[in-house]
Amino acid sequence: MVKGTMTSVQLSVHCYPMAQVSLWRKNGIIAAATLSAATVVVALISLAIQVSVETRTAADFLPADATLVLTQNPTVAHLERLTAWFPSLREADSKANTIALVRLPNGNVRLLHFYRDTATVSDRATRQFPPFTVSASDEAALGVVIPSNERVSKSLRTLSPFRSCDADEPCTFFRVGELPETTDETEMFVRTVLLQDAPYATLGGERSWHLDVPSKIALPFGGPPTVTRYLPEGFLFYGRQFDKAWASLLTKLPSPRNQLFQARTEQTTAEMIGPALSFQFDLLPLLRRDGVLELRQDASGALLFAVQGTLSDNQEISDRLDRFHTFARAGAPPLQVERRLFDEQFTYENLRLAETEEFEPIHIGEWEVLQTMGTNNVMRLVTAQRAGRFIVSNDPLLLTRLGTDLDTIHTAGAAFGGRIGSDLPLWPLNGSGGLFFAQRPLRWLLTERGAYRSFRVEPE
């Protein structure tokens, strides 16, 4: 008989107090929650880093002291406009998100392209600077890109280069000192007026465009709120405090350009009204509040002009307009032909001064009008005055226009503005104006936008 052995197994069951079980459970929940929170925080930090990377612009990577030109959202049309000033941009790729011209330590200037889509990168030296792939013609050019630990203090972003531009419009930041010399007198004039020793400027837009310049010089507060056109479709210039603007301009234009501009302006004024009349001392004082100048050629090619403005002193207006008529009569006295018969066979003609004809003022509506006629009874000068307003012109049609509804331009509070047609009649400087006047006819405004002086152009 085989004896079997029975083995007994004892199971011990420990019973823990309910409070301790509850503590473990609570700690487990806390640990799980902490782990979940940490996961969320890490995810948020990762997301923030990713967002921070994605919102970087090329200005974050470029040194402020070596960047000459920076273009965002480039287009072919925008780049073509700039090649007159920066010929190196002819080699630029408009498919890039941003384009830059930088000066290397050896003095050479190189082109950099910043791409977000690597599929569009051309076959050049490249380097990754997330979120961009940066390409250049050689590795040396890539060496100007700022290391991340120096980016905040040294990058071009500290100048907020595109603050005056919309986020999606083509826009170019450039160093004013890098503009090439120009022999175009008109472009030199416009550069002086707009840039005025500014260290940098921003050019934005395509067909319609704007040039924005940081400025500490306050423009006169608002020009005339509306401008009535007495010579439609011609050259137009309006603004405020012309006397101060004129004085400032002459100090800004380089010598001898300032003397040349002043002399030609005086000559033009004398030819239009009378040889003894001075632009600076006779006409300009009438425009010290606000003024409008219009120029247009008639069918025969003769130049017509109209000057209008406002002053609070009606007597001063009357005295100065009377003086203009005196100058006009002296400048082109009326002539008459006297014919006589000699020896009952021969006739001869004698050209002599006619008796000066004094015209009495006439009234057209509220306007008091004076006229001076020249040779062959051609209108030499006509002036009109009413309630602090005046007009000076040589257009014979002004008499009919005074009593009709005319085109009115709302100036949007611009300090200065105007229109330039296909030509610049009797403009006292040579040249076409270069980039500034390339798309004529055009309308323009000069305004202030915060700390910026803004020149805005709208081609017609």
KAURSUL-V111797 format. One record per residue. N is the residue number from 1. SS is DSSP state (hx for helix, st for strand, lp for the rest). PHI is phi in whole degrees, 0 to 359 (* if undefined). BURIAL is + if it has 9 or more other C-alpha atoms within 8 Angstrom, else -. Layout:
N/SS/PHI/BURIAL
N/SS/PHI/BURIAL
This chain:
1/lp/*/-
2/lp/272/-
3/lp/267/-
4/lp/267/-
5/lp/247/-
6/lp/259/-
7/lp/253/-
8/lp/257/-
9/lp/251/-
10/lp/256/-
11/lp/257/-
12/lp/258/-
13/lp/245/-
14/lp/265/-
15/lp/255/-
16/lp/259/-
17/lp/296/-
18/hx/297/-
19/hx/296/-
20/hx/289/-
21/hx/298/+
22/hx/297/-
23/hx/294/-
24/hx/301/-
25/hx/299/-
26/hx/296/-
27/hx/296/-
28/hx/296/-
29/hx/296/-
30/hx/298/-
31/hx/297/-
32/hx/296/-
33/hx/294/-
34/hx/297/-
35/hx/297/-
36/hx/296/-
37/hx/297/-
38/hx/298/-
39/hx/298/-
40/hx/296/-
41/hx/299/-
42/hx/300/-
43/hx/296/-
44/hx/295/-
45/hx/298/-
46/hx/298/-
47/hx/295/-
48/hx/297/-
49/hx/298/-
50/hx/297/-
51/hx/297/-
52/hx/300/-
53/hx/296/+
54/hx/293/-
55/lp/271/-
56/lp/294/-
57/lp/242/-
58/hx/300/-
59/hx/299/+
60/hx/290/+
61/lp/254/+
62/lp/252/+
63/st/288/+
64/lp/297/+
65/lp/275/-
66/lp/241/+
67/st/271/+
68/st/267/+
69/st/219/+
70/st/220/+
71/st/242/+
72/st/253/+
73/lp/51/+
74/lp/294/+
75/lp/231/+
76/hx/299/-
77/hx/296/-
78/hx/295/+
79/hx/292/+
80/hx/298/+
81/hx/298/-
82/hx/276/+
83/lp/294/+
84/lp/296/-
85/lp/266/-
86/lp/230/+
87/hx/302/-
88/hx/298/-
89/hx/289/+
90/hx/297/-
91/hx/270/-
92/lp/286/+
93/lp/261/-
94/lp/291/+
95/lp/281/-
96/lp/291/+
97/lp/287/+
98/st/214/+
99/st/233/+
100/st/224/+
101/st/252/+
102/st/234/+
103/st/258/+
104/lp/280/+
105/lp/304/-
106/lp/276/-
107/lp/96/-
108/lp/288/-
109/st/252/-
110/st/231/+
111/st/257/+
112/st/243/+
113/st/240/+
114/st/248/+
115/st/244/+
116/lp/269/+
117/lp/256/-
118/hx/293/-
119/hx/293/-
120/hx/264/-
121/lp/293/+
122/lp/280/-
123/lp/280/-
124/lp/222/+
125/st/295/+
126/st/227/+
127/st/207/-
128/st/269/-
129/st/225/-
130/lp/310/-
131/lp/269/+
132/st/251/+
133/st/256/+
134/st/256/+
135/st/237/+
136/st/208/+
137/lp/285/+
138/lp/207/-
139/hx/295/+
140/hx/300/-
141/hx/294/+
142/hx/290/+
143/lp/289/-
144/lp/278/+
145/lp/296/-
146/lp/283/+
147/lp/298/-
148/hx/297/-
149/hx/286/-
150/hx/249/+
151/hx/296/+
152/hx/295/+
153/hx/275/-
154/hx/245/+
155/st/281/+
156/hx/294/+
157/hx/299/+
158/hx/297/+
159/hx/267/-
160/lp/46/-
161/lp/298/+
162/lp/245/+
163/lp/295/-
164/lp/268/-
165/lp/247/-
166/lp/287/-
167/lp/298/-
168/lp/254/-
169/lp/266/+
170/lp/297/+
171/st/209/+
172/st/230/+
173/st/267/+
174/st/213/+
175/st/278/+
176/hx/299/+
177/hx/294/-
178/hx/269/-
179/lp/295/-
180/lp/289/-
181/lp/297/-
182/lp/229/-
183/lp/261/-
184/lp/283/+
185/hx/298/+
186/hx/292/+
187/hx/296/+
188/hx/299/+
189/hx/298/+
190/hx/293/+
191/hx/302/+
192/hx/297/+
193/hx/294/+
194/hx/273/+
195/hx/271/+
196/lp/42/-
197/lp/66/-
198/lp/292/+
199/lp/288/-
200/st/206/+
201/st/209/+
202/st/230/+
203/st/247/+
204/st/235/+
205/st/98/+
206/lp/240/-
207/lp/294/-
208/lp/271/+
209/st/216/+
210/st/219/+
211/st/245/+
212/st/244/+
213/st/230/+
214/st/296/+
215/lp/217/+
216/lp/256/-
217/lp/263/-
218/lp/284/-
219/lp/283/-
220/lp/305/-
221/lp/284/-
222/lp/69/+
223/lp/272/+
224/lp/300/+
225/lp/295/+
226/st/223/-
227/st/233/+
228/st/268/-
229/lp/271/+
230/lp/264/+
231/lp/237/+
232/lp/297/-
233/lp/69/-
234/lp/255/+
235/st/289/+
236/st/224/+
237/st/217/+
238/st/226/+
239/st/175/+
240/st/228/+
241/lp/53/+
242/hx/299/+
243/hx/296/+
244/hx/290/-
245/hx/297/-
246/hx/296/-
247/hx/298/-
248/hx/295/-
249/hx/298/+
250/hx/295/+
251/hx/282/-
252/hx/273/+
253/lp/294/+
254/lp/291/-
255/lp/283/-
256/lp/267/-
257/hx/298/-
258/hx/294/+
259/hx/294/+
260/hx/295/-
261/hx/297/+
262/hx/295/+
263/hx/295/-
264/hx/290/+
265/hx/295/+
266/hx/297/+
267/hx/296/-
268/hx/297/+
269/hx/297/+
270/hx/296/+
271/hx/292/-
272/hx/282/-
273/lp/244/+
274/lp/181/+
275/lp/295/+
276/lp/268/-
277/lp/277/+
278/lp/250/+
279/hx/298/+
280/hx/290/-
281/hx/258/-
282/hx/250/+
283/hx/272/+
284/hx/301/+
285/hx/300/+
286/hx/288/+
287/hx/251/+
288/lp/284/+
289/lp/262/+
290/st/208/+
291/st/202/+
292/st/222/+
293/st/240/+
294/st/234/+
295/st/225/+
296/st/201/+
297/st/263/+
298/lp/275/-
299/lp/298/-
300/lp/273/-
301/lp/94/-
302/lp/289/-
303/st/274/+
304/st/250/+
305/st/223/+
306/st/212/+
307/st/241/+
308/st/223/+
309/st/187/+
310/st/224/+
311/lp/216/+
312/lp/279/-
313/lp/263/-
314/hx/296/+
315/hx/293/-
316/hx/297/-
317/hx/301/+
318/hx/300/+
319/hx/297/-
320/hx/289/+
321/hx/294/+
322/hx/299/-
323/hx/297/-
324/hx/301/+
325/hx/295/+
326/hx/297/-
327/hx/298/+
328/hx/296/+
329/hx/294/+
330/hx/287/+
331/hx/283/+
332/lp/213/+
333/lp/294/+
334/lp/294/+
335/st/247/+
336/st/223/-
337/st/259/-
338/st/255/-
339/st/252/-
340/st/226/-
341/st/258/+
342/st/248/-
343/lp/57/-
344/lp/54/-
345/lp/227/-
346/st/246/-
347/st/245/-
348/st/222/-
349/st/244/-
350/st/233/-
351/st/268/-
352/st/218/-
353/st/290/-
354/lp/276/-
355/lp/295/-
356/lp/294/-
357/lp/261/-
358/lp/268/-
359/lp/264/-
360/lp/283/-
361/lp/300/-
362/st/242/-
363/st/240/-
364/st/239/+
365/lp/63/-
366/lp/268/-
367/st/274/+
368/st/260/+
369/st/242/+
370/st/238/+
371/st/231/+
372/st/229/+
373/st/261/+
374/lp/248/+
375/hx/300/+
376/hx/59/-
377/hx/60/-
378/lp/273/-
379/st/300/+
380/st/265/+
381/st/202/+
382/st/224/+
383/st/233/+
384/st/222/+
385/st/216/+
386/st/199/+
387/lp/40/-
388/lp/84/+
389/st/248/+
390/st/213/+
391/st/223/+
392/st/236/+
393/st/204/+
394/lp/240/+
395/lp/271/+
396/lp/297/-
397/lp/282/-
398/hx/300/+
399/hx/298/-
400/hx/278/-
401/hx/286/+
402/lp/299/-
403/lp/260/-
404/lp/236/-
405/lp/282/-
406/lp/241/-
407/lp/297/-
408/st/235/-
409/st/255/-
410/st/271/-
411/lp/273/+
412/lp/58/-
413/lp/73/+
414/lp/293/+
415/lp/294/+
416/st/217/+
417/st/188/+
418/st/166/+
419/st/221/+
420/st/236/+
421/lp/276/+
422/lp/289/-
423/lp/220/-
424/lp/243/-
425/lp/296/+
426/lp/56/-
427/lp/296/-
428/lp/282/-
429/lp/231/-
430/lp/276/-
431/lp/102/+
432/lp/263/+
433/lp/100/+
434/hx/58/+
435/hx/303/+
436/hx/295/-
437/hx/245/+
438/lp/290/-
439/lp/250/-
440/lp/279/+
441/lp/287/+
442/st/209/+
443/st/244/+
444/st/219/+
445/st/223/+
446/st/240/+
447/st/228/+
448/st/247/+
449/st/235/-
450/lp/65/-
451/lp/272/-
452/st/247/+
453/st/264/+
454/st/239/+
455/st/254/+
456/st/243/+
457/st/236/+
458/st/231/+
459/st/297/+
460/lp/274/-
